[in-house]
Amino acid sequence: MTLPFALLMALTAHASEPLMRLSADAVTYRVGATAHLEATVLAPPHESEDDFYIGSTLNGTNLELIQEPNGPGIAAPILAASGNFVWTVQLYLENAKLAASLLDGINSLNFQNAGLQTQIGQTTDPTKLAALQAQLSANNSELAELQAELTHIRHPFGASQSLTFSAQ
């Protein structure tokens, strides 16, 4: 994959600058407690048509962040077991309009699928059931394509950062 020149320059310019600040409301939690995690982007992208997406994992498992425009990414996992936890965060650069369009399509299909699943659970007519299942399958194929395209337009920006905490 070849990155656009402007993206390469942006990656080079930010290579030594901290891009995010990670924080947690504690270093040690009780088992069953909720960890309040926050990832704050320290500077906006250089290009106005670009935006940052914050991806994260907790001990290697995807951890969804809630991110308001121009605000931090926030996660609140419940720590169900004792042990050490590593929250790893990666910043991605994306085209804001294209990402918004793809997310709109993903959200629309998820909404349609929820309705289809409700209808499937209530339908006893085999012909109607087959039609609903075919539509659900088609929606899921389109959903996978949109999610793959969204992943494709997100370019890692800088090094990932990690924060370690524990539950006892």
C-alpha positions as CSV (number, residue, x, y, z in Angstrom):
1,M,0.0,0.0,0.0
2,T,1.3,3.4,-0.9
3,L,0.4,6.3,1.4
4,P,-0.3,9.8,0.0
5,F,2.7,12.2,0.3
6,A,0.8,14.5,2.8
7,L,0.1,11.5,5.1
8,L,3.7,10.5,4.9
9,M,4.8,14.0,5.8
10,A,2.3,14.1,8.7
11,L,3.5,10.8,10.0
12,T,7.1,12.0,9.9
13,A,6.4,15.4,11.5
14,H,4.7,13.7,14.5
15,A,7.1,10.8,14.9
16,S,8.7,12.3,18.0
17,E,5.8,14.3,19.5
18,P,3.4,12.7,22.0
19,L,0.0,12.2,20.2
20,M,-2.2,11.1,23.1
21,R,-2.5,11.2,26.8
22,L,-3.9,8.1,28.5
23,S,-5.4,8.1,32.0
24,A,-7.2,5.9,34.4
25,D,-9.0,6.9,37.6
26,A,-7.0,4.4,39.6
27,V,-3.9,2.2,39.4
28,T,-5.5,-0.7,41.4
29,Y,-9.2,-1.6,41.4
30,R,-11.4,-4.1,43.3
31,V,-12.6,-7.1,41.3
32,G,-16.0,-6.1,39.9
33,A,-15.2,-2.4,39.8
34,T,-15.4,-0.3,36.7
35,A,-12.2,1.2,35.3
36,H,-12.7,4.7,33.9
37,L,-10.2,5.0,31.0
38,E,-9.6,8.1,28.9
39,A,-7.5,8.7,25.8
40,T,-7.1,12.3,24.9
41,V,-5.7,13.4,21.5
42,L,-3.3,16.3,22.0
43,A,-3.5,17.9,18.6
44,P,-6.0,17.8,15.7
45,P,-4.9,16.4,12.3
46,H,-3.1,18.8,10.0
47,E,-5.6,18.5,7.2
48,S,-9.2,19.7,7.8
49,E,-10.7,16.8,5.8
50,D,-9.0,14.3,8.1
51,D,-10.0,13.1,11.5
52,F,-8.5,10.8,14.2
53,Y,-10.0,7.5,15.2
54,I,-8.9,5.9,18.5
55,G,-8.7,2.1,18.6
56,S,-8.0,0.2,21.8
57,T,-7.6,-3.2,23.3
58,L,-7.7,-4.5,26.9
59,N,-5.3,-7.4,27.3
60,G,-5.5,-8.0,23.5
61,T,-9.3,-7.9,23.2
62,N,-11.0,-5.0,21.3
63,L,-12.3,-2.4,23.7
64,E,-14.8,0.0,22.2
65,L,-14.3,3.7,23.1
66,I,-17.0,6.3,23.1
67,Q,-15.6,9.3,21.4
68,E,-17.4,12.7,21.1
69,P,-16.2,15.1,18.4
70,N,-13.1,16.9,19.7
71,G,-13.3,15.0,22.9
72,P,-11.5,12.2,24.5
73,G,-12.1,8.5,23.9
74,I,-13.7,7.0,27.0
75,A,-14.0,3.3,28.0
76,A,-15.5,1.9,31.2
77,P,-14.8,-1.9,31.4
78,I,-15.9,-3.9,34.4
79,L,-13.0,-5.8,35.8
80,A,-14.6,-9.2,36.5
81,A,-11.3,-11.0,37.4
82,S,-8.2,-10.2,39.4
83,G,-4.9,-9.7,37.6
84,N,-2.9,-7.2,35.6
85,F,-4.5,-5.4,32.7
86,V,-2.8,-3.6,29.7
87,W,-4.9,-1.0,27.9
88,T,-3.3,-0.4,24.5
89,V,-4.4,2.5,22.4
90,Q,-3.6,3.2,18.7
91,L,-4.4,6.5,16.9
92,Y,-5.6,6.2,13.3
93,L,-5.8,8.9,10.6
94,E,-8.9,8.7,8.4
95,N,-10.8,10.8,5.9
96,A,-13.6,12.3,8.0
97,K,-16.3,12.4,5.3
98,L,-15.6,8.9,4.0
99,A,-15.5,7.5,7.5
100,A,-18.8,9.2,8.5
101,S,-20.5,7.9,5.3
102,L,-19.3,4.3,6.0
103,L,-20.4,4.5,9.7
104,D,-23.8,5.8,8.6
105,G,-24.1,2.8,6.3
106,I,-23.0,0.4,9.1
107,N,-25.4,1.9,11.6
108,S,-28.3,1.7,9.1
109,L,-27.6,-1.9,8.4
110,N,-27.3,-2.8,12.1
111,F,-30.7,-1.1,12.7
112,Q,-32.2,-3.0,9.7
113,N,-30.8,-6.3,11.0
114,A,-32.2,-5.7,14.5
115,G,-35.7,-5.3,12.9
116,L,-35.2,-8.3,10.7
117,Q,-34.1,-10.5,13.6
118,T,-37.2,-9.5,15.5
119,Q,-39.4,-10.3,12.5
120,I,-37.6,-13.7,12.0
121,G,-38.4,-14.6,15.7
122,Q,-42.0,-13.8,15.2
123,T,-42.6,-15.4,11.7
124,T,-44.0,-18.8,11.3
125,D,-44.7,-18.6,7.5
126,P,-41.8,-20.6,5.8
127,T,-41.9,-18.4,2.7
128,K,-41.7,-15.1,4.6
129,L,-39.1,-16.6,6.9
130,A,-36.9,-17.6,4.0
131,A,-37.2,-14.1,2.5
132,L,-36.3,-12.4,5.8
133,Q,-33.3,-14.7,6.3
134,A,-32.1,-14.0,2.7
135,Q,-32.4,-10.2,3.4
136,L,-30.5,-10.6,6.7
137,S,-27.8,-12.6,4.9
138,A,-27.5,-9.9,2.2
139,N,-27.3,-7.2,4.8
140,N,-24.6,-9.1,6.7
141,S,-22.5,-9.4,3.5
142,E,-22.9,-5.6,2.8
143,L,-22.1,-4.9,6.5
144,A,-18.8,-6.9,6.2
145,E,-17.8,-5.0,3.1
146,L,-18.5,-1.6,4.8
147,Q,-16.5,-2.6,7.9
148,A,-13.6,-3.8,5.7
149,E,-13.6,-0.5,3.8
150,L,-13.6,1.4,7.1
151,T,-10.7,-0.6,8.3
152,H,-8.9,0.0,5.0
153,I,-9.2,3.8,5.2
154,R,-7.8,4.0,8.7
155,H,-4.0,4.5,8.8
156,P,-2.0,4.0,12.0
157,F,-0.7,7.3,13.1
158,G,2.3,7.2,15.5
159,A,3.2,4.5,17.9
160,S,0.6,2.8,20.1
161,Q,0.6,3.7,23.8
162,S,-0.2,1.5,26.8
163,L,-1.4,2.0,30.3
164,T,-1.1,-0.8,33.0
165,F,-3.4,-1.3,36.0
166,S,-4.6,-4.2,38.2
167,A,-7.6,-5.6,39.9
168,Q,-7.5,-7.4,43.2
